[in-house]
Amino acid sequence: MSGNTLVLVACLAVAVVLLFGLANMLRGGSANFSQRMMRLRVVLQFVAILVIMGVLWWRGA
């Protein structure tokens, strides 16, 4: 799997979790579910940053 693909997957994961959390809040769903989604988003953002930094390091940029 190439570095570009890893970065894309990481960013898409963040976007999907963000949209699930926002959609749940907008339709008046469980506050606990929205809170869990937002916490998961923060963790995935951290992972995405690590992936981006890892790809940049691997390419010697």
C-alpha positions as CSV (number, residue, x, y, z in Angstrom):
1,M,0.0,0.0,0.0
2,S,1.5,3.3,-1.0
3,G,1.9,6.3,1.3
4,N,-0.7,8.3,-0.6
5,T,-3.2,5.6,0.0
6,L,-2.5,5.4,3.7
7,V,-2.9,9.2,4.0
8,L,-6.2,9.1,2.0
9,V,-7.6,6.2,4.2
10,A,-6.6,8.0,7.4
11,C,-8.3,11.3,6.3
12,L,-11.4,9.5,5.0
13,A,-11.7,7.7,8.3
14,V,-11.7,11.1,10.1
15,A,-14.3,12.5,7.7
16,V,-16.6,9.6,8.0
17,V,-16.6,9.6,11.8
18,L,-17.1,13.4,11.9
19,L,-20.1,13.1,9.6
20,F,-21.6,10.3,11.7
21,G,-21.3,12.3,14.8
22,L,-22.7,15.5,13.2
23,A,-25.6,13.6,11.6
24,N,-26.5,12.1,14.9
25,M,-26.4,15.5,16.6
26,L,-28.5,17.1,13.9
27,R,-31.3,14.5,14.0
28,G,-31.4,14.6,17.8
29,G,-29.9,11.3,18.5
30,S,-28.1,10.1,21.6
31,A,-25.7,12.6,23.1
32,N,-23.5,9.8,24.3
33,F,-23.1,8.4,20.8
34,S,-22.2,11.9,19.4
35,Q,-19.7,12.3,22.2
36,R,-18.1,9.0,21.5
37,M,-17.9,9.8,17.8
38,M,-16.2,13.2,18.5
39,R,-13.7,11.5,20.8
40,L,-13.0,8.8,18.2
41,R,-12.5,11.6,15.6
42,V,-9.8,13.2,17.8
43,V,-8.0,9.9,18.1
44,L,-8.3,9.3,14.3
45,Q,-7.0,12.8,13.7
46,F,-3.9,12.0,15.8
47,V,-3.4,8.7,13.9
48,A,-3.8,10.6,10.6
49,I,-1.1,13.1,11.6
50,L,1.2,10.2,12.6
51,V,0.6,8.6,9.2
52,I,1.3,11.8,7.4
53,M,4.4,12.4,9.3
54,G,5.5,8.8,8.8
55,V,5.0,9.0,5.1
56,L,6.9,12.3,4.9
57,W,9.8,10.7,7.0
58,W,9.8,7.6,4.8
59,R,10.1,9.6,1.6
60,G,12.9,11.7,3.1
61,A,11.1,15.0,2.7
